[in-house]
Amino acid sequence: MLPNTDPVNKISILSRGMAL
C-alpha cells in the first residue's frame, strides 16, 4: 500500500474504515 501523505487520501481511508 502507498503511504497516505495527502490529507484527502487519509480522510478517504478513514471513511472506508468507518464504512466497514
PyRosetta script that sets phi, psi and omega in degrees:
from pyrosetta import init, pose_from_sequence

init()
pose = pose_from_sequence("MLPNTDPVNKISILSRGMAL")
pose.set_psi(1, 144.7)
pose.set_omega(1, -179.5)
pose.set_phi(2, -80.4)
pose.set_psi(2, 149.2)
pose.set_omega(2, 179.2)
pose.set_phi(3, -67.3)
pose.set_psi(3, 124.2)
pose.set_omega(3, -179.0)
pose.set_phi(4, -81.4)
pose.set_psi(4, 88.4)
pose.set_omega(4, -179.1)
pose.set_phi(5, -91.2)
pose.set_psi(5, -28.0)
pose.set_omega(5, -179.3)
pose.set_phi(6, -76.0)
pose.set_psi(6, 136.4)
pose.set_omega(6, 179.5)
pose.set_phi(7, -61.2)
pose.set_psi(7, -37.5)
pose.set_omega(7, -179.5)
pose.set_phi(8, -64.2)
pose.set_psi(8, -42.2)
pose.set_omega(8, 179.8)
pose.set_phi(9, -62.9)
pose.set_psi(9, -40.6)
pose.set_omega(9, -179.5)
pose.set_phi(10, -62.1)
pose.set_psi(10, -44.0)
pose.set_omega(10, 179.9)
pose.set_phi(11, -62.9)
pose.set_psi(11, -40.1)
pose.set_omega(11, -179.5)
pose.set_phi(12, -61.2)
pose.set_psi(12, -43.9)
pose.set_omega(12, 180.0)
pose.set_phi(13, -64.2)
pose.set_psi(13, -42.5)
pose.set_omega(13, 179.8)
pose.set_phi(14, -62.9)
pose.set_psi(14, -40.4)
pose.set_omega(14, -178.9)
pose.set_phi(15, -62.9)
pose.set_psi(15, -43.2)
pose.set_omega(15, 179.8)
pose.set_phi(16, -64.8)
pose.set_psi(16, -39.5)
pose.set_omega(16, 179.9)
pose.set_phi(17, -62.5)
pose.set_psi(17, -42.5)
pose.set_omega(17, -179.8)
pose.set_phi(18, -68.2)
pose.set_psi(18, -36.8)
pose.set_omega(18, -179.7)
pose.set_phi(19, -61.6)
pose.set_psi(19, -40.5)
pose.set_omega(19, 179.8)
pose.set_phi(20, -75.8)
pose.dump_pdb("model.pdb")
